[in-house]
Amino acid sequence: MAVTGGAGFIGSHLCETLLASGARVVCIDNFQTGSRDNVDRLIESPNFSVVYHDILEPFPNDLPKFDEIFNFACPASPVHYQADRVRTALVCAVGARNVLERAARDGARALQASTSEVYGDPDIHPQPESYRGHVNPIGPRACYDEGKRFAESLFTDFGAQSGVTVKIVRIFNTYGPRMQPHDGRVISNFVVQALAGEDLTLYGDGSQTRSFCYVDDLVDGCLRLMASPSDLSQPVNLGNPVETTVAEVAELILELTGSRSRIVRRPLPVDDPRRRKPDITLAETRLGWRPQVPLREGLERTIAHAVRREHRASFGDAAVAAHG
């Protein structure tokens, strides 16, 4: 099996779970936003290998034949995908093409990691897969939003024309251990700021909502989707249907960290969605999937990992081991 973007946040958790199931896994990454630290301990397994490769180029010919290809190769946070908007759009488009062409060559299934951002700032709530979205095609987020929409179209048409079994997952806000500390997303920002005793930066009045899914639940849903019958080729929402305001998340993180940080407000970014909540009826009926980890429990795990990471950065691995 191949996981493009396998050294990233979600990709590394996916690699870990696949390995635990006994699969042979090839992690394909150019480490633009992924981290070697995320997969270092996986390299000890004889069933795991890392290939440094840019998904804008076709897959190397010397790679093994794959049964399944999970395409997670793309910067996923605004601070990263807006750093080079043209490249982000091309990664979504050309990267998807390269994955599909390799899947056709190998006779493999291919899963595209799409996003709830295809819904833009939605006019209906919650968002079902049938909703076509409300996206600004020339805004600062368009390279990612429209890039992922194009990738969905490419996967759908390529699958229909070639016979390749394709799967498309629309991922809603996901969090957990190994999030990049400064990726600009809500939970990673708040956790880093709270642990450092810095002000928590709240954009807007905090009433905008998100639906936060713990990464283990998300990975479970992706694996169920990949294994689902070939007729399920339409996009499938995966996310937590429990809607939470950003202000509530800030207060909960302050409580769990015991931080005395203040909450300060800044202007809301352009095209930032006001509400985000998935309709997961399709995932429930076709995959038997529903997230299991409550927000409080998931945040406790995420914060604990962040604390260990900070100890490791400050004192080294030996000190972390000594402190459990």
C-alpha positions as CSV (number, residue, x, y, z in Angstrom):
1,M,0.0,0.0,0.0
2,A,1.1,3.6,-0.7
3,V,0.3,6.7,1.4
4,T,1.3,9.9,-0.3
5,G,1.8,12.6,2.3
6,G,2.5,9.7,4.7
7,A,4.8,11.8,6.9
8,G,2.1,14.4,7.5
9,F,-0.3,14.6,10.5
10,I,-3.1,12.4,9.2
11,G,-0.9,10.4,6.8
12,S,1.4,9.3,9.6
13,H,-1.5,8.0,11.7
14,L,-2.8,6.2,8.7
15,C,0.6,4.6,8.0
16,E,0.8,3.5,11.7
17,T,-2.7,1.9,11.6
18,L,-2.0,0.1,8.3
19,L,1.3,-1.3,9.7
20,A,-0.5,-2.5,12.8
21,S,-2.9,-4.4,10.5
22,G,0.0,-6.3,8.9
23,A,0.1,-4.4,5.7
24,R,3.3,-3.4,3.8
25,V,3.4,0.4,3.6
26,V,5.3,2.8,1.4
27,C,5.2,6.4,2.7
28,I,5.7,8.8,-0.2
29,D,6.5,12.4,0.9
30,N,8.6,15.4,-0.1
31,F,8.5,16.7,3.5
32,Q,7.2,20.1,2.5
33,T,4.9,20.0,5.5
34,G,5.4,16.5,6.7
35,S,7.9,15.6,9.4
36,R,10.5,12.8,9.6
37,D,9.7,12.7,13.4
38,N,6.2,11.5,12.6
39,V,7.5,8.3,10.9
40,D,10.9,7.7,12.5
41,R,9.7,5.0,14.8
42,L,7.8,3.3,12.0
43,I,11.0,2.8,10.0
44,E,12.0,0.1,12.5
45,S,9.4,-2.2,10.9
46,P,10.6,-4.2,7.9
47,N,7.1,-3.6,6.4
48,F,7.6,0.1,6.2
49,S,9.7,2.3,3.9
50,V,9.9,6.0,3.1
51,V,10.4,7.3,-0.4
52,Y,11.4,11.0,-0.8
53,H,9.3,12.1,-3.8
54,D,7.4,15.1,-5.1
55,I,3.8,14.1,-6.1
56,L,4.0,16.7,-8.9
57,E,6.2,14.1,-10.7
58,P,5.0,10.6,-11.8
59,F,5.6,7.7,-9.3
60,P,9.1,6.3,-9.6
61,N,9.2,3.1,-11.7
62,D,11.2,1.1,-9.2
63,L,8.4,1.2,-6.5
64,P,6.5,-2.1,-5.9
65,K,3.1,-2.8,-7.3
66,F,0.4,-1.4,-5.0
67,D,-3.1,-2.7,-4.2
68,E,-4.2,0.6,-2.6
69,I,-3.0,4.2,-2.9
70,F,-4.1,6.8,-0.3
71,N,-3.5,10.3,-1.6
72,F,-2.9,12.7,1.3
73,A,-0.2,14.7,-0.4
74,C,-1.2,18.4,0.0
75,P,-0.6,21.2,2.5
76,A,-3.8,21.3,4.6
77,S,-3.6,24.5,6.7
78,P,-4.1,28.0,5.3
79,V,-0.6,29.1,6.5
80,H,1.0,26.4,4.4
81,Y,-1.3,26.1,1.4
82,Q,-1.3,29.9,0.9
83,A,2.5,30.2,1.0
84,D,2.6,29.1,-2.6
85,R,-0.9,29.1,-4.0
86,V,0.1,28.1,-7.5
87,R,2.0,25.0,-6.3
88,T,-0.9,24.1,-4.0
89,A,-3.4,24.1,-6.9
90,L,-1.0,22.0,-9.0
91,V,-0.4,19.5,-6.2
92,C,-4.2,19.0,-6.0
93,A,-4.5,18.6,-9.8
94,V,-1.3,17.1,-11.1
95,G,-0.8,15.0,-7.9
96,A,-4.2,13.5,-8.3
97,R,-3.5,12.6,-11.9
98,N,-0.2,10.9,-11.0
99,V,-1.9,8.9,-8.3
100,L,-4.7,7.8,-10.7
101,E,-2.3,6.9,-13.5
102,R,-0.3,4.7,-11.1
103,A,-3.5,3.1,-9.8
104,A,-4.5,2.3,-13.3
105,R,-1.0,0.8,-14.0
106,D,-1.1,-1.4,-10.8
107,G,-4.8,-2.3,-10.8
108,A,-5.0,-0.5,-7.4
109,R,-7.8,1.2,-5.6
110,A,-7.2,4.9,-5.1
111,L,-8.5,7.1,-2.3
112,Q,-8.5,10.9,-2.5
113,A,-8.3,12.9,0.7
114,S,-10.6,15.8,-0.1
115,T,-11.9,18.3,2.4
116,S,-15.0,20.1,3.9
117,E,-13.5,23.2,2.3
118,V,-15.2,22.2,-0.9
119,Y,-18.4,23.5,0.7
120,G,-16.8,26.9,1.2
121,D,-18.8,29.2,3.5
122,P,-21.9,27.1,3.4
123,D,-25.5,28.3,2.9
124,I,-27.0,25.2,4.3
125,H,-26.4,23.4,7.6
126,P,-25.3,20.7,8.2
127,Q,-23.6,20.0,4.9
128,P,-24.6,16.8,3.0
129,E,-22.5,15.4,0.2
130,S,-25.2,16.6,-2.3
131,Y,-24.5,20.2,-1.4
132,R,-22.5,21.9,-4.2
133,G,-20.9,24.5,-2.0
134,H,-20.4,28.2,-1.7
135,V,-16.8,28.8,-2.7
136,N,-15.0,32.0,-3.8
137,P,-13.0,30.7,-6.9
138,I,-10.6,33.6,-6.8
139,G,-10.2,34.2,-3.0
140,P,-7.1,33.5,-0.9
141,R,-8.3,30.0,0.0
142,A,-9.3,29.1,-3.6
143,C,-6.0,27.3,-4.4
144,Y,-7.0,24.7,-1.8
145,D,-10.8,24.8,-2.1
146,E,-10.9,24.7,-5.8
147,G,-7.9,22.5,-6.1
148,K,-9.6,19.8,-4.0
149,R,-12.9,20.3,-6.0
150,F,-10.9,19.7,-9.2
151,A,-9.3,16.6,-7.7
152,E,-12.7,15.2,-6.9
153,S,-13.8,15.8,-10.5
154,L,-10.7,14.1,-11.8
155,F,-11.1,11.1,-9.6
156,T,-14.7,10.7,-10.5
157,D,-14.2,11.0,-14.3
158,F,-11.0,8.9,-14.3
159,G,-12.7,6.2,-12.4
160,A,-15.6,6.1,-14.7
161,Q,-13.5,6.0,-17.9
162,S,-10.7,3.7,-16.7
163,G,-12.5,1.3,-14.4
164,V,-10.2,2.2,-11.5
165,T,-12.0,1.9,-8.2
166,V,-11.9,5.4,-6.7
167,K,-12.9,6.6,-3.2
168,I,-13.3,10.3,-2.1
169,V,-13.4,11.3,1.5
170,R,-14.4,14.9,2.5
171,I,-12.5,15.4,5.7
172,F,-13.8,17.9,8.3
173,N,-11.7,19.5,11.0
174,T,-9.4,16.8,12.4
175,Y,-7.1,17.1,15.4
176,G,-4.8,15.0,17.5
177,P,-1.2,14.2,18.3
178,R,1.4,15.2,15.6
179,M,-0.4,18.3,14.5
180,Q,2.2,20.8,13.5
181,P,2.6,23.3,16.3
182,H,2.3,26.5,14.2
183,D,0.1,25.4,11.3
184,G,-2.4,28.2,11.9
185,R,-5.3,25.9,12.7
186,V,-7.6,26.4,15.7
187,I,-6.7,23.6,18.1
188,S,-2.9,23.5,17.4
189,N,-2.8,27.3,17.8
190,F,-4.7,27.3,21.1
191,V,-2.7,24.4,22.6
192,V,0.7,25.9,21.8
193,Q,-0.3,29.3,23.1
194,A,-1.9,27.9,26.3
195,L,1.1,25.8,27.1
196,A,3.5,28.7,26.5
197,G,1.4,31.1,28.6
198,E,0.7,33.3,25.6
199,D,-2.5,35.0,24.6
200,L,-5.0,32.7,22.8
201,T,-5.7,34.3,19.4
202,L,-9.4,34.1,18.7
203,Y,-10.4,35.3,15.2
204,G,-13.8,37.0,15.0
205,D,-16.2,36.9,18.0
206,G,-15.7,33.2,18.5
207,S,-19.2,32.3,17.5
208,Q,-18.1,30.5,14.3
209,T,-18.4,26.8,14.7
210,R,-16.4,23.7,13.7
211,S,-16.9,20.0,14.2
212,F,-13.7,18.5,15.5
213,C,-13.0,14.8,14.8
214,Y,-10.2,13.0,16.6
215,V,-7.6,11.6,14.2
216,D,-8.0,7.9,15.1
217,D,-11.7,8.1,14.3
218,L,-10.9,9.8,10.9
219,V,-8.4,7.1,10.0
220,D,-10.9,4.4,10.9
221,G,-13.4,6.0,8.5
222,C,-10.8,6.2,5.7
223,L,-10.0,2.5,6.0
224,R,-13.7,1.6,6.0
225,L,-14.2,3.7,2.9
226,M,-11.3,2.2,1.0
227,A,-12.6,-1.3,1.8
228,S,-16.2,-0.5,0.8
229,P,-17.9,-1.9,-2.3
230,S,-16.7,-0.4,-5.6
231,D,-20.1,1.2,-6.3
232,L,-19.5,3.7,-3.5
233,S,-17.5,6.1,-5.6
234,Q,-19.2,9.3,-4.6
235,P,-17.7,11.7,-2.0
236,V,-18.3,10.7,1.7
237,N,-18.2,13.1,4.6
238,L,-16.1,12.1,7.5
239,G,-16.2,14.3,10.6
240,N,-17.7,14.8,14.0
241,P,-21.4,15.9,13.8
242,V,-21.1,17.6,17.2
243,E,-20.8,21.3,16.5
244,T,-18.7,23.5,18.8
245,T,-17.9,27.2,18.8
246,V,-14.3,28.3,18.5
247,A,-14.8,30.2,21.8
248,E,-15.9,27.1,23.6
249,V,-12.8,25.2,22.3
250,A,-10.6,28.0,23.6
251,E,-12.1,27.9,27.1
252,L,-11.9,24.1,27.2
253,I,-8.2,24.1,26.3
254,L,-7.5,26.7,29.0
255,E,-9.2,24.5,31.5
256,L,-7.4,21.3,30.4
257,T,-4.0,23.0,30.4
258,G,-4.5,25.0,33.6
259,S,-3.2,28.0,31.6
260,R,-3.8,31.5,32.7
261,S,-3.5,32.8,29.2
262,R,-5.9,35.5,28.1
263,I,-8.2,35.3,25.0
264,V,-7.6,38.1,22.6
265,R,-9.7,38.8,19.5
266,R,-8.5,39.5,16.0
267,P,-10.4,40.2,12.7
268,L,-11.9,37.1,11.0
269,P,-9.8,36.1,7.9
270,V,-11.3,36.5,4.4
271,D,-13.7,33.7,3.4
272,D,-13.4,32.0,6.7
273,P,-16.5,29.7,7.1
274,R,-19.0,30.8,9.7
275,R,-20.4,27.3,10.4
276,R,-19.1,23.8,9.6
277,K,-20.9,20.6,10.5
278,P,-21.0,17.4,8.5
279,D,-24.1,15.4,7.7
280,I,-22.6,11.9,8.1
281,T,-25.7,9.9,7.2
282,L,-23.9,8.3,4.2
283,A,-20.9,7.2,6.3
284,E,-23.2,5.8,9.0
285,T,-25.4,3.8,6.5
286,R,-22.7,2.6,4.1
287,L,-19.6,2.3,6.3
288,G,-21.1,1.7,9.7
289,W,-19.0,4.6,10.9
290,R,-19.5,7.2,13.5
291,P,-16.7,9.0,15.6
292,Q,-16.2,7.6,19.1
293,V,-13.7,9.9,20.8
294,P,-15.4,12.9,22.7
295,L,-13.7,16.3,22.3
296,R,-12.6,16.5,25.9
297,E,-10.9,13.1,25.7
298,G,-9.3,13.8,22.4
299,L,-8.0,17.2,23.6
300,E,-6.5,15.6,26.7
301,R,-4.5,13.2,24.4
302,T,-3.5,16.0,22.1
303,I,-2.3,18.2,25.0
304,A,-0.4,15.3,26.6
305,H,1.5,14.7,23.3
306,A,2.3,18.4,23.0
307,V,3.7,18.5,26.5
308,R,5.9,15.5,25.7
309,R,7.0,17.1,22.5
310,E,8.0,20.3,24.3
311,H,10.0,18.3,26.9
312,R,11.8,16.5,24.2
313,A,12.7,19.7,22.4
314,S,13.9,21.2,25.7
315,F,15.6,18.3,27.4
316,G,16.0,15.5,24.9
317,D,14.5,12.0,24.7
318,A,16.2,10.7,27.9
319,A,14.4,13.4,30.0
320,V,11.1,12.5,28.4
321,A,11.6,8.8,29.2
322,A,12.5,9.7,32.8
323,H,9.2,11.7,33.2
324,G,7.1,8.9,31.7
